[in-house]
Amino acid sequence: MLALYWRMDLVVPREFHWDLTWRCIYGFVTCATLFWTIKEMTLADAHVLAFTSPVLTFFLGAWLLGEAIASVDLGCALVSLVGVVCVCQPAFLFGSAAQAATNPYAPWGGIMSAVLIALTYVHLHKLAALHYVVVTHYFLLTSAAAAGLWVIVMEGGV
């Protein structure tokens, strides 16, 4: 509605097509994996995993965008990731009893969600020249279409 109200030009220049496409795909899959992780794990643990995305964005920004890394920042990021390991409690470190109350794949879903959130932020950084309403518009269209297909194909129809 904002695009219509502000009379936005929704034509995206060719140089932004791939970044916008990946942003939309990552955004939808992030929502799906995060909601699944919340369903399968305790709410607090699932959100701890999802909220590690700034740390992962830090690493991906350095790798994919060439941003500088200070040694203090690197140390803090590594300590944060050790905390995530303590929350996830992988079976190979903590034994299989730690996973008894939850789906064993749920921590992986949370980690995948955090990585995809970080990739989304990297692509949003590359899309900074586009108006935010245009990016949000295409994300909404992609997510609505993908959710509709999911309901029809995976959930057995409307």
Steps between C-alpha positions, in 0.01 A plus 500: 500500500787738575640440153169607347452789742848640437482413128820299524663360189515126570726422204829375643821571306670189363802543729279431805304201367710223656546672835128569523416144397731351762375745764141386436587129500715525813231705673226244438713201595616688811142552613413137435802356681469741792133417557576128475788537747277689744247218473759228561715665772435712802428858402803639680745257338357559154533875538854473633589319179319752281656794682849378411439638153685828578812297582462302179432824309831628638686200355310500169547875462873455537506207259253610231523879523865537601425686824784536750516285814653636822654251742269604786196450276627159394553396861149609602349319202679177587388522865143550377522190285628297798187613684288376213667159525407492868138578413479250211669227704599281207484130577865439413605739781226464760376145442170382359300571818519873431290451185228286660241776532538649153524408134869426430482705180349808663834662592610456139181673386578790732857522377381488139253776578776714652728446200220591259418812703866599472499437125184708473677790674795471263267516200309790654831683528557442129145626429549829687452701179146363459217659695402288800137488387603332173704235685218441749244483218682220320570316826128510580405371154757220512405392851128505426547291185736254670269465802204438269692231312607346831139474616383349172787253456610409853186549708257336261318798356311798623 
